[in-house]
Amino acid sequence: GTPRDFGPCGTVLDRDAAVLFSHPERHFSYLDTVTPGIEEALLLPFHVGGKAVGTIWVIAHDASRRFDLEDLRVMTALGAFASAAYYTLTAMDAIAARVASDRALADRVAHDRERDAWLRSLITAQEDERRRVARELHDEMGQHVTSLMLGLQLLRTGSVPHYGASIANLESIVTALDASARRLARDLRPAALDDIGLIPALANHVDEWSQQTGIAADFSSRHCDSRLSPPI
């Protein structure tokens, strides 16, 4: 509802690309009233149906940390996910309206299939992102922890034996960090889901939780003898 050249949004929409502004109030005077002041603003286009219709803002109010390519990658992924979610919701609303106006069985089946396809695509995108995060946590943090452990072992065998107690404490911290990282990766995307399927994975999860909390728990299932398909 504002003129195209009134603010940074118009620039982003015209370019259909992310734009990084430093002190945007120098270009758009009305932003000078923002408190606290804007040090940097990362703007990305928000798409609906492949068309840029709005912008996503990420603002830094101080210079302690600058936006980098990783910020751009994360926000681009989040923007794509939000766009897909919005498109799915509008598609579902349109489907619901058509079903309400036409009660023919064939049309309802077609609408339901279309809705289910959008829902599956949304869930698949979410699961793919969780799988990627779990893989990066496991691979990258695992490498750092292994390198640190090797360094500590070399230090232990050096000529500074009075550092032994401190090194032992550091080793215990690193071990705990490694365990936490593995647990986080498992919680984000349990490998058991892909390896043995949902039902055994749930049973293992209940057993682990029971051991950790000391609370007796049991898991049972019926009519789930066959392996579920990945979309399910």
Secondary structure, DSSP 8 states (H G I E B T S, - for coil): ---TTSSHHHHHHHHTS-EEEESGGGT-GGGGG-SS--SEEEEEEEEETTEEEEEEEEEE-SSSS---HHHHHHHHHHHHHHHHHHHHHHHHHHHHHHHHH---HHHHHHHHHHHHHHHHHHHHHHHHHHHHHHHHIIIIIHHHHHHHHHHHHHHHTSS-GGGHHHHHHHHHHHHHHHHHHHHHHHHHS-HHHHHT-HHHHHHHHHHHHHHHH--------SS--S---S--
